[in-house]
């Protein structure tokens, strides 16, 4: 399904790092939360080519953790015609969409209250 090595675009990566500084939550966990928030909001990725130019390149198990199977299945359900690379771009766009509503939190308490 998804490639073994995955990355995001710089803007999203910077938002994840800034949010980690404010909350202490690691970027990979934040990316998981952002992805599922985006899916819940019915965001649909359009197939424009987006350059994933971030420096934080991690394996998919690190990015997705225990959600790897469900994340891949959700992506395959939403985008059945896409190949592995396109699914990674779709995942990155969902993370970008989901992080938009989370990126301005200044503390862990504030962040935790917003995701409930």
PEHURA-V704514 format. One record per backbone hydrogen bond with DSSP energy under -1.0 kcal/mol. CO is the residue of the C=O (numbers start at 0). NH is the residue of the N-H. If there is no record, write none. Layout:
CO,NH / CO,NH
This chain:
3,59 / 5,57 / 7,53 / 8,12 / 9,13 / 10,14 / 11,15 / 12,16 / 13,17 / 14,18 / 15,19 / 16,20 / 17,21 / 18,22 / 19,23 / 25,29 / 26,30 / 27,31 / 28,32 / 29,33 / 30,34 / 31,35 / 32,36 / 33,37 / 34,38 / 35,39 / 36,40 / 37,42 / 38,41 / 50,52 / 54,56 / 57,5 / 58,62 / 59,63 / 60,64 / 63,66 / 64,67 / 66,70 / 67,71 / 68,72 / 69,73 / 70,74 / 71,75 / 72,76 / 73,77 / 74,78 / 78,81 / 82,86 / 83,87 / 84,88 / 85,89 / 86,90 / 87,91 / 88,92 / 89,93 / 90,94 / 91,95 / 92,96 / 93,97 / 94,98 / 95,99 / 98,101 / 98,102 / 101,104 / 106,110 / 107,111 / 108,112 / 109,113 / 110,114
